[in-house]
Amino acid sequence: MQITASMVKELRERTGAGMMDCKKALNEADGDIEVAIEEMRKSGAANAAKKAGRIAAEGIISVTQSDKSAIILEINCETDFVAKDENFLNFADSVIEAIDTHNPADVETLMGLSAGERTIEEANQQLIAKIGEKITVRRFEKLSSEGQIGNYLHGNRIGVIVEIEGGDEALAKDLAMHIAASKPVCVSEDEVSQDILDKEKEIFSAQAEESGKPPEIIEKMVTGRIKKFLKEITLLGQPYVKDPDQTVEKLLKSANASVLSFRRYEVGEGIEKKVDNFAEEVMSQAKGA
């Protein structure tokens, strides 16, 4: 029986197992999803699958750089303890190496690449089984440039790669450190989407209207707040962390340089973390007793 992509997708959704494990199980079960699930449970593949529903919001950011390229990678796990485990860190190194060698377009392609005798996907599943936590290769980017590339890694929690034109290696490094600390959304105001501006204007307008002031005054208040907001979220508008008396834009002009692009990763950003409410847990247990 032909194994289709939709069948693999359904098995992944039902088990949480890796793509290659699902495809293999379906082939061995001649396309019968129920049989595939049963055999995966018997073989132990389901042990890793059971962990797929957990929240992995800890982990590490890895950054590596050569002369004309840099790679930034986030791999997640469930606890900070595992993020320091030698096996986990070795796995991250192998993933970085695969990205550097093969230049995959996305995470799905990356997971199918070879890392020694196994694919990244297979190595990931084996690590899950060994360590006992959900482990996820979340995202990566590889930046190549003929200009200057800088990077900065704050511990293993925040990583930045930045590409500049003009300037020198020291400036690129300083800018990467600034981006790590100040968390800009984009380089300049013209890169801010209209949706973001409209949303902020709506919020600022509602706040200003509560003042009870005339419409023309409210309009000036909103305009002023939008200008301040744009300076806060754009790299060029921010005060430079090493010299707050000048903006990053002025710093770049003095060095006859410009920022072409940057990537900033922070461990777990955007992942909804589970917050345990122990009071509710005790109350629930008391009611059930």
C-alpha positions in Angstrom: 0.0 0.0 0.0 1.3 3.5 -0.9 2.1 5.6 2.2 0.9 9.1 1.7 2.0 12.3 3.4 -1.4 12.7 4.9 -1.1 9.3 6.5 2.3 10.2 8.0 0.8 13.5 9.2 -2.1 11.8 10.9 0.1 9.3 12.7 2.4 12.1 13.9 -0.6 14.0 15.3 -1.9 10.9 17.1 1.4 9.7 18.5 3.7 12.7 18.6 6.5 10.5 17.2 9.0 11.7 14.6 8.3 11.8 10.9 10.8 9.0 10.0 9.5 6.8 12.8 5.9 7.3 11.6 6.8 6.5 7.9 8.7 3.4 8.9 5.9 2.1 11.1 3.3 2.7 8.4 5.4 0.8 5.9 5.8 -2.1 8.3 2.0 -2.1 9.0 1.1 -1.9 5.3 -0.6 1.5 5.9 -2.8 0.4 8.8 -2.5 3.3 11.3 -4.0 1.4 14.2 -1.5 -1.5 13.7 1.3 1.1 13.3 0.4 2.7 16.7 0.3 -0.7 18.4 3.7 -1.7 17.0 5.2 1.6 18.0 4.1 1.1 21.5 5.5 -2.4 21.6 8.9 -1.3 20.2 9.2 1.6 22.6 8.9 4.4 20.0 5.8 5.4 21.9 7.9 6.2 24.9 9.2 9.2 23.1 5.9 9.9 21.6 4.2 10.2 25.0 6.5 13.1 25.8 5.4 15.0 22.6 2.5 16.6 24.4 4.7 18.2 27.1 5.8 21.8 27.0 9.5 22.3 26.1 10.3 25.9 26.8 13.8 25.6 28.2 16.9 24.7 26.1 19.7 26.6 24.5 20.6 29.0 21.7 23.7 28.0 19.7 25.6 30.4 17.5 28.6 29.6 15.2 30.3 31.9 12.7 32.9 31.6 9.9 34.3 34.4 7.8 31.3 35.0 5.6 28.4 33.2 7.4 26.8 32.6 10.8 24.2 30.1 12.1 21.8 30.6 15.0 19.8 27.7 16.3 17.3 27.0 19.1 16.8 23.6 20.6 14.3 23.2 23.4 13.9 20.8 26.3 11.7 20.7 29.4 14.2 21.7 32.1 17.2 23.8 32.5 19.0 20.8 34.0 18.8 18.9 30.7 19.9 22.0 28.8 23.3 21.6 30.5 23.5 17.8 29.8 26.5 16.7 27.7 24.4 14.5 25.4 22.0 17.4 24.8 24.9 19.8 24.0 26.6 17.2 21.7 23.3 16.8 19.8 23.1 20.6 19.3 26.6 20.6 17.9 25.7 17.8 15.4 22.6 19.8 14.3 24.7 23.0 13.8 27.2 20.9 11.7 24.4 19.5 9.5 23.0 23.0 8.9 26.5 24.3 8.0 27.2 21.4 5.6 23.9 20.9 3.9 22.1 24.3 4.1 18.6 22.9 4.6 15.7 25.2 3.8 13.7 24.5 6.9 13.4 22.4 10.1 11.6 19.6 8.3 14.3 19.2 5.8 16.9 19.4 8.5 15.4 16.6 10.5 15.8 14.2 7.5 19.5 14.9 7.1 22.2 12.4 8.1 24.2 13.0 11.3 26.7 10.1 11.3 24.9 6.8 11.0 21.4 8.3 11.8 19.2 11.1 10.7 18.8 14.1 12.9 15.2 12.9 13.5 16.4 9.5 14.6 19.1 11.0 16.8 16.5 13.3 18.4 14.2 10.4 19.2 17.0 8.4 20.7 18.0 11.4 22.9 14.4 11.7 24.1 14.4 8.1 25.0 17.7 8.4 26.8 17.1 11.6 28.7 13.4 11.3 29.3 12.3 14.7 28.2 10.7 16.2 25.2 13.4 17.7 23.0 12.6 19.8 19.9 14.7 21.4 17.2 12.6 24.6 17.0 14.2 27.0 14.5 17.4 28.0 12.9 18.8 30.5 10.3 22.0 30.7 8.4 23.2 34.2 7.4 25.7 34.6 4.6 27.2 37.9 3.6 30.0 39.6 1.8 29.9 42.3 4.4 30.7 42.1 8.1 29.0 39.6 10.3 28.9 39.9 14.1 27.4 37.6 16.7 26.8 37.6 20.5 25.7 34.8 22.8 24.5 35.7 26.3 25.1 32.5 28.2 23.1 30.1 26.2 19.8 31.9 26.6 20.0 34.8 24.1 21.8 34.8 20.7 22.2 37.4 18.0 23.7 37.4 14.5 23.9 40.7 12.6 25.0 41.6 9.1 26.4 45.1 8.4 27.8 47.0 5.5 30.8 49.1 6.2 32.3 49.3 9.7 34.4 46.6 11.1 34.3 43.4 13.1 34.3 45.2 16.4 31.3 47.3 15.4 29.4 44.3 14.3 30.1 42.6 17.7 29.0 45.7 19.6 25.7 45.9 17.6 25.0 42.2 18.3 25.4 42.9 22.0 23.2 45.9 21.8 20.5 43.9 20.0 20.7 41.2 22.7 20.1 43.8 25.4 17.6 46.1 23.7 15.5 43.6 21.8 14.6 45.7 18.7 11.8 44.3 16.4 13.4 45.5 13.2 16.1 47.7 11.8 14.2 50.8 10.7 10.7 52.4 10.9 9.9 51.5 7.3 10.0 47.8 8.2 7.3 48.1 10.9 4.1 46.6 9.5 0.9 48.7 9.2 -0.9 46.1 11.3 1.4 46.8 14.3 1.0 50.6 13.8 -2.8 50.4 13.5 -3.0 48.2 16.7 -0.8 50.6 18.7 -2.6 53.6 17.4 -5.9 52.1 18.5 -4.6 51.4 22.0 -3.0 54.9 22.4 -6.2 56.5 21.1 -8.3 54.7 23.7 -5.9 55.7 26.4 -5.8 59.3 25.3 -9.6 59.6 25.0 -9.9 58.8 28.7 -8.2 62.2 29.4 -11.3 64.0 28.3 -9.2 66.5 26.2 -10.3 67.9 22.9 -9.9 65.8 19.7 -7.0 67.9 18.3 -5.1 67.5 21.5 -5.8 63.8 21.6 -4.5 63.5 18.0 -1.2 65.2 19.0 -0.9 62.9 22.0 -1.3 59.8 19.9 1.1 61.1 17.3 3.7 61.7 20.0 3.2 58.2 21.5 3.5 56.5 18.1 6.9 58.3 17.5 8.1 57.2 20.9 7.0 53.6 20.2 8.8 53.5 16.8 12.0 54.6 18.4 11.7 51.9 21.1 11.2 49.0 18.7 13.5 50.0 15.8 17.3 49.4 16.1 18.1 52.7 14.5 15.9 54.7 16.9 17.2 53.1 20.1 19.8 54.8 22.4 23.0 52.9 22.0 23.6 50.8 25.1 27.3 51.7 25.4 26.5 55.4 24.9 22.9 56.3 25.6 23.5 59.9 24.6 23.5 58.8 20.9 21.2 56.6 18.9 22.3 53.5 17.0 21.5 55.5 13.8 24.1 58.2 14.8 26.6 55.5 15.7 26.3 53.9 12.3 26.6 57.2 10.5 29.8 58.1 12.3 31.2 54.7 11.2 29.9 55.1 7.7 28.1 51.8 8.1 24.5 50.3 7.9 22.8 47.3 9.3 21.4 45.0 6.6 19.7 42.4 8.8 19.8 40.7 12.2 18.3 37.7 14.0 17.7 37.6 17.7 16.7 34.4 19.4 15.8 34.0 23.1 15.1 30.6 24.6 11.4 29.8 24.8 10.1 33.1 23.5 6.6 32.7 22.2 6.1 29.3 23.9 3.3 29.3 26.4 4.8 27.9 29.6 2.8 25.8 32.0 2.4 27.4 35.4 1.7 25.0 38.2 -0.9 26.3 40.8 -0.1 24.1 43.8 -2.9 25.6 45.8 -5.5 24.5 43.2 -3.8 21.1 43.0 -4.0 20.5 46.7 -7.7 21.7 46.8 -8.5 19.4 43.9 -7.0 16.4 45.7 -8.7 17.4 49.0 -12.1 17.4 47.2 -11.5 14.1 45.6 -10.5 12.5 48.9 
